[in-house]
Amino acid sequence: MAARRELEFAHSERSSVGIEWELALVDADSGDLRQVAQTVLDAVRPDGAEEHPLIKQELLLNTVEVVSGVQRTVADAGRDLERAIDAIREVTDPLRVELMCAGSHPFARWTQQKVTNKERYATLIDRTQWWGRQMLIYGVHTHVGIEDRSKVLPIARAMLTVAPHLQSLSASSPFWGGKDTGYASNRALMFQQLPTAGLPFAFTEWAELEQYVGDMLHTGVIDDVTEIRWDIRPSPRLGTLEVRVCDGTPTLGELLALSAFTHCLVEHFSSMLDAGEQLPAMPPWFVQENKWRSARYGMDAILILDADGDERLVTDSVHDWLQVLEPVAERLGCSAELDDVRAILRDGASYQRQRAAAERAGGELDAVVDLLVREMRAGRPAPGTRTS
């Protein structure tokens, strides 16, 4: 057995929050992806700095990532993201490039996308080959600060019981390469093809995680702990639990709603630990089944709720959770953002709106890109765009 790799968990303020949002760069005329990320990054970089503090490089040259600072509230994190987007648009508007976000682009071809010229990305593609080149996908990552390392793994296991709720609400990748996949989130199943992506192992002791990391480093599977790309993962360097299950989110309003839901869930489970209560957990076979159900059926998924195998429609379960989390949201200062989850339940998730746009356009997916671009500009879903 390889040597265990000690993982120091950084100090982090309890329930601090940070958000990472991957954005596609699309041509304003054709709707196809544009390979101009480096142009954007060079233009927004402050004089003398290596990069903009809120705008980051990503795997593909059709993508930029906007990130918030470490904030106390989701609203504050959202203001960081707005500032970053304003800075990007100063560059992209004259280039006739629009910003767009969804779990995948409706019709772009992965074979035509260029990889960022950076060693870590070249290594990833060299190892993963066809599947790595297929990663024409976009996601959202929400970090929540954990003040005590002993809480991290129990909360991570508990979050696996609600991960499918987040995946269903955020599902936005029904199309791939110009075809309807029949899935609400095709991204969810594509991304897990990478060797260290997908669902995490349900470790119960920190030493197990350290042994896993040591084994992966020893055998060359990873060169750094950040290359473990689980749907829910501890981030030792930041002192956070990172929730990465959500598809790319088309609007700032939905993004903040989903981040508030995540923020409140982590704080809720942390408070349960403080009270000496047992956190929910499910067998890994139920967790795996739930991921598939939410990816396939989205808002129509019937999820397994507990180790007894009780089931409930995801939208009904989300309603239940919103009631439980109302006092938590009040404490965290995100009541308005959490309440916006109800708007997703009412107006539909993005995959439903995308399919409705395609149907109205006779199957033409240019209309889907147009919808996503308009929604990004507006910061809210376009009204009357849901399909059943």
N, C-alpha and C positions, 0 to 999 in steps of 0.2 A: 504494500500500500504506500502511495506517495505521501510525502510529508504534508501535514496540515498547514494551510496558509492562514496565519493569524490575520483577522479582519478587524481593525479598530473601527468602531462606529462613532462617527464625529458627533460632537455636541450640536444639538439643534433645538430650537425653541418648540415646545409642544404645539402641535397643530398650526405651525407656520405653513405657508402654502406657496408653491411655485408651479407654473404651467409652461409647457412646451407645445408649440403648435406648428406642424409641418404644412407648408403652403406650396401649391403648384403654381408655376409660372406659365400662363397660357397666352397664345396669340389672340389679340383682340378681334382679328378678322376671321381666322380659320377655326379658332377654338382648340387647335392642337397645342401640344406642349412646346415651349421655347427653351433653348439651352443657354440661358443668359444669367444663371445664378452668379457666376464669377464677376460679371459686369456689375451686378447689383451689389455684391459684397465689397468690391473695390470702391464703388462710389459712396457707400454709406459709412465706410471705415473712417473714424476720426483721424486727423493728422497725427502721425507718430504711433498709432495704436495698431495692433495686429488684427483686430476685428471690432465690430460694433458690439457693445455689451449686451444688446438685446436681439441681435440678428446673427444667426449662425449658419455655417456650411452644413450640407447634407450629402448623402451618397451620390445623388444624381444632380446633374447640372440644370435640371428643370425644377429644382426644389430649393427653397430657403426655409429655415426654421426661425420662428420668433419665440423668444423666451422671456418670461417675466423675471424680476428679481425675487428675492425671498421676501414675502409679504405676510401680513397678519390676516388679510381678508382676500377673498376671491375678487372682489371689486377692484382692490388696489392692483392685484395681478393683472386684471383686465385692462387697467389704464396703462400699464407698461406695454402690453401687447398692442394697444391702440397707437401708442407713440411709435413703436417699431414699424407698424404697418404704414403709418403716415410717412415715415422716412423712406420706406421702400417705394411707395407710390410716387414720390418725387423723382425717382429714377425710372420706374417702369411706365408711368403714364406717357412720357415723351417717346418711349420705345414702342408704344401701342401693345403693351403687355399687361394682362390682367392677373389678379390674384384669384385663386380658386382653391377650395379644399373639399375633398371627399375621400373616402377610403381608397378609391382608385379613380383614374380618369376613364370616362365612358368608352372612348374609342382609340386612344393613343396606343401605339405599338411599342412594346418593350424593346424590340430589336433596334429601334431608332434612337434610343436614349443614350446619352453620354455619361460616363462615370466621372465624378470629380477626381482630378489628378492629385491623389493623396495616397501614401503608402498603405494606410490602414484599410482604405476602400479597395485598393488593388489586391491586397491580401485576401480580403473577404470574397471578392469575385473569383479570384484564382482558386480558392478552396471550394466554393459552393457552386461554381460553374452555372449551369442552366437555371437552377433555382435562384441563385443569387442575382442573375441578370433579370429574372422575372419580377424582382421586388419593386415594381412600379406602383407603390402603395404609400399611403399617407396616414399618420396617426396623431394622437394627442397623448401627452404624458403629464399626469398630475402628481406632484411631489407633496407629501404631507409630513411635517416634522414629527419625529418620535423622540421623546425626551429620555427614554430608558431603553437600552438595547434589549432587555429581557422581554419587552412588549412586542418587538418587531415581528417575530415569527408567529406568535399567536394571532396577532392582528392580520398578518398576511393570510393565514389559513382561513380566518373568518371572512376576509374579503373575497375569497374564492367562492363563497356561497352567494355573493351578490354581484360578482363579476359578469354573469350573463345578463343581469338587469342593465348594467352599463353598456354592454355590447349591443343589446337589442335597441336601447334608446339612441345609441350613436350610429347604428348601422347605416352605412352610406356607400356601399360598394357592390351594387347589384350587377353592374356591367363590367365586362372585361374584354378588351380587344374588339369592341363593337358588338358584343353579344350579351344577352341577358343570361346570367349564370343560373338563375332560379334561386339564388341565395340573397339574403338581405345583406350579409357581410361576407363577400368572397375574400376580402383582405384577411379576415381572421384565420381562415384555413390555409391561405397562401403563406402567410408570414411564419406559421409554425413549421414550415418545411426547412427553415434554417436550423442548424444542428443544436443551437442553444436557445431557441425561441419557443414560444408556446406556453403551456401551463407549467408552473414551477413544481418542483418536488415539495411535498408537504413536510419539511423538516420540523422537528420539535425542539431541537437543541441547536444553539449557535455553533457548537463544535461540529455538527454535521454539515452545516453550510461551509465552514472553514475547510473541512476535509474534502468536500465536493470541489471547492475552488482550487485547493492544492492538487487534487487529482487532474482537474482539467488543465491547469498550468503545466503540470509534469508531463502530461501526454500530448501537449501541444494543441489541444482543442481550442484554447483561448490564450491570448497573450496578456490580457488585462481583464479584471473583474467586470468592467463595463461591457464586455462582449457577451455577457450572459443577458439575453434579451427576453426574459420571461414576461408574460402578461402582467404579473405583479412581482416586483422584486425589491429587496432591500437595496438601498443605495448608501453603502457604508461611508463613502467620502463626504456625502452631504448630510448624513444623519436623518435620512427620510425613508419612507416607504413610497415607492414609485408605482403608480397604477397606469399601465400602458395598454389596457384592453380596448380602449375606445378607437373606433374608426376615426379618420379625419373628419372634423366637424365643420360644416359649411359656413356657420355664422358665429359671430362673437357671442350673441345672446345664448345660443345653445351650448357653446363651449363653456360659458360661465355657469350655466345651469348644471351641466354634467360635472364640472369641477366642484361645484358646491355640494352636489350629491356625494361625490367621492370624499370631499373634505369632512362632511358631517358623518359619514359612515365610519371613517377612521377614528374620529373623535368619540363617536358613540361606543365603539369597541374598546377604545382606550379607557373610557369611563367605566365600562363594565369590569375591566381588569382591576381598576382602582377599588371597585366595590366588592371584589372577591368573587365575581360571577364568572361562570364558565362561558367561554365564547362559542358561537356556533361553528360547526365543522361538518364536512361530509366526506364519505369515502371517495377516493380519486376517480372511481368509475362513474359516480354521479356527477362529479365536477366536469369530467370529460364529456359526458353526454349533454350536460347543460350548455357547454360551449358550442357543441355542434347544433343543438336545437336553436339557440339564439342566433347563430350564424345563418342557419337555414331559414328560419321562420320569422326572425326579428320580433316585431310587436305582437305577432300571433303565436309566439312560442309558449308552450306549456312547460314550465320549469319544475325541476325537482327541488324542493325547499329544504329538506333536512335528511338526516341519516335514516329516518323511517320511510323515506320514499314518498312523502306527501307531495302533491303537485298543485300548481296554481298557474293561471294565465299570468304572464309576466306583467301586463299592465295593471292587473288587480294587485299583484304583489308590490309593484312600485307605489301604488296608492297607499297601501298599508305602511310601507316604509316612510313615505312622506309625512304621515301623521306621527310616526314614532320620532322622526328627526326634527320636527318643528322646534322644540325647545333647544336642541343642539344648534340649529341654525341661528336662533336668536342669540345664543352665547357667542357664536363665531362671527356674527355680523353679516350673515349671508341669507337672511330670510327671503329677500326678494329674488335672489338668484335661485335658491332652492325651489321657490314657488314656480319658477319658469319651467321646471320639469313637467309641470302639469300642462304647459303649453305644448310640449312635445307629445304628450299623451293625447291632447285634443287635436292638434294639427297634423300629427304624423311625423315619423322619423324621416330622415333624408331619403333613404332608399325608396320610400313610398312616394315622396314628392318627385323623385327622379323618374320613376316608372310612369307616373301620371303625365309628366312633361313629354316623355317619349311617346306615350299613347296619343296625346293630343296632336303630336307632330307626325303621326303616321309611322312611328318607329325611327324617325330621324334623331340621332343622338346629339347633333349640334344643338338641339333645343335643350338638352340636359345641361350641356356646358353653359349655355346662355342663362339658364335658371341658376346654376351654381355661382356664376359670376355676379349676377344681379343680387343674389342673397348675400354674398360676401360684402358687396358694396353697402347694402342696406343694414347689415348686421342682424337681420331677422329673416325668418323664412318668408317667402313670398306668399301672400294670402290666397286661399282657394286652390292650393296646388296638391292636395292630398288625394291619393287613390286608396281604395280599400285593400 
